[in-house]
Amino acid sequence: LSTIPLSLSARIAGDLGSLDEPSLATLELLAVLARRVELRELELLVGRRPARLLEIVELLLRLRLVIEEERGRVVSYELAHPLIQEVIYSRIGAIRRRSLHRLLARGLARIGRLGEAALHFSRSAEPGGDEERDGGQVERPRAVERTALAKPGRPRVQALGAVDLDVEQRIEEVEAGDPHTHSSAERPGLPG
């Protein structure tokens, strides 16, 4: 569909109006993430106590804004339909949307999802930033250093020059074989 039916948009707007701030923030985060997420990962990204997060998720399930999927012992959640995601995402103001992308980027980097973190870092970039003002010709010393020091097979995380310290630290931990890191086979959604 090229446009969202008004009845759906009105229903979602009504549901959003009934949500408290933590529930709305969780729903917005899911809309910005735009994919299925396991419960444990959602806990880490949202930063809420597990009991409170479960209350929020149960409410969103009752409102049929979110669906739950259980595969074996893994429980995951996602917005119930792409049109619902589109309505919620379009209702988030530009500054808040960038802030949510930045929050997700940092959280994803912390849990080792570097490629996805880079995508969200790029979406959190400020308009009129160095890249836009200088036509993308600005050299970033860290980006240049990372390219020069890159090893074959080493992930390169460059999102419009935004390289978070958590990402740098995560790369070093992975390369050093830190026991708290996970192989790509242990992380959902990544080929192992």
N, C-alpha and C positions, 0 to 999 in steps of 0.2 A: 504494500500500500504506500502511496506517496504521501498521504496525510492520515493522521490518526482520527478515527471516528470520534465525533464530539461526545457521544454517549460514554465511550470508554474513558476519554479524557476527563469528563465530569465525574464519573464514578471514582476514578483514581484520585482526583482532586478532593472529593469528599472524604475518601479514606485517609488521605494525607492530613487533612484538617483535624482528624480525630486522634492523631498520634502525638505522644509526648515527644520532647526533644531527643532523648536517647534513641527512641524507636525510629524517628524520622532520620536521624543521623546515620543509623545502621542501614536503613533502606537506601539512603543516598549513597553510602559507601558501596553497597551492592550494585547500584546503578552505574557508578563510576568504574567499578571493577569489571562489570559486564561479562561475568562468567560464573560457572558453578564453583563453589568454594566449600571445602571440608570444614566441619565444625571447629576443629582445633586451629586451623589456619584463620578462620573468621575470628576466633577469640584473640589471636595474636594481632590481627590487623585492626580490630575494633578497640581493643584495649579495655574491655569491660570484664567484670567478674563473671565467671561461667554461669552462675545462677541467674544473674540479671540478664545476660545475653540470651539464655534459654527462655526467659519470660518474654523478651522482645521477639525472638524468633517464633514462639508459639502464637503471639498476637498477629504477626505478619502472615503466618500460615492460616489462621482463622479468617483473616481478611482476604485470603487468596491472592496476596501480592507476591508471596514467596512459595516455592514448592520445595519439598524435602525428598531426597532420594537416599535409599539405604542399599548399599552393596556390601554384603558380608557384614563386617564390623565397622565399615566406614559410612558415616552419615554426612551428606553434603546438602547445600542449599543454593538456590539461585532464584532470580526473579521469575515469576510464573510465565511471562511471555515477553518477547522482544519489544512489543509495543508498550508494555508497562515500563520496561527499562527506558525506552525512548521518552515517554511522558515524564518520568521522574527526572531523568538526566536534563531534559530541556527546561525543567522548572528550577534547576539549581543555577544560581547566579554565576556569572563568569569568574569572579574572584574566588568565591567558595569552591567552584568546580576545580580551579587551578590548585587551591589549597588541598582539596581532597586527593587530587592526582599526586601532589607532592607527599602527602601523608601515606598514601598507598605505596608510592615509590620507595620511601624509606622503610616501611614495614616489609615490603617484598624483598628488598635488598637484605634486610636483617635475617630473613628466613631462607635466603639463598636462591630466590627466584630472580636472578640478575637480568635476564633478557626482558622479562615482564616489567621489572623495576625501571629499566631504561625507557621503555615505552611510556610509562607514567611520568618519569622525569621530563621527557620531551613535551608531554601534554601539560605540564605544570609551568613551562617556560613563560616568562613575561613578554607580552608584545612590546616591541620597541627595544628589546634587549640588544646586546652587542651584535648578535648574529643578524638581526633584522636591520639595524642601523648601518652596519658595515657590509651588507650584502653577503654575509656568511664568511667574510674574509678574515675575521679576527682569529689570531692564533691564541690558543690556550696552552700555556706551558705544560700543564698536567696532561692534557690530551696528547701533546707532542711527545712528552716523556713516556706516556703509556704506549704509544705506537712504537717508539724506539726500543722500549724494553719488552715488548710483547713477545711471548714465546709461542711456538706452534701449539695450537689447541687451547691457548689461554683465552678466556672470554674477554672481549673488549667491550666495556660499558662506556659509551659516549652518547649522551643524550643532549644535543645542542650545547655541548661543552659542560653540562652539569654532571659532575662526578661527585657523588656523596662519599664522605669518609667511611660510612658503613660498608659501601660497596668495595672500596679499596681494602678495608680490613677483611671482608668476607673472601675476597680473591686470595689474599695472603693466607688465610686460614685453610682454604680449600687446597692450595698448593702445598702447604706445610703438613697436610694430613691431620688437621685438628680433629680430635675424636668427637667434638660436638657438632661437626658439620655432617651433612648427609650426601651420599653419592646421588647422582642424577637418577639412578634407578629407584632410590627411596623417596624421591620427591614426585608428587602427583603431577601429571601433565608433561613431564620431561622425558625424552627418550633415554633409556639407560643403556 
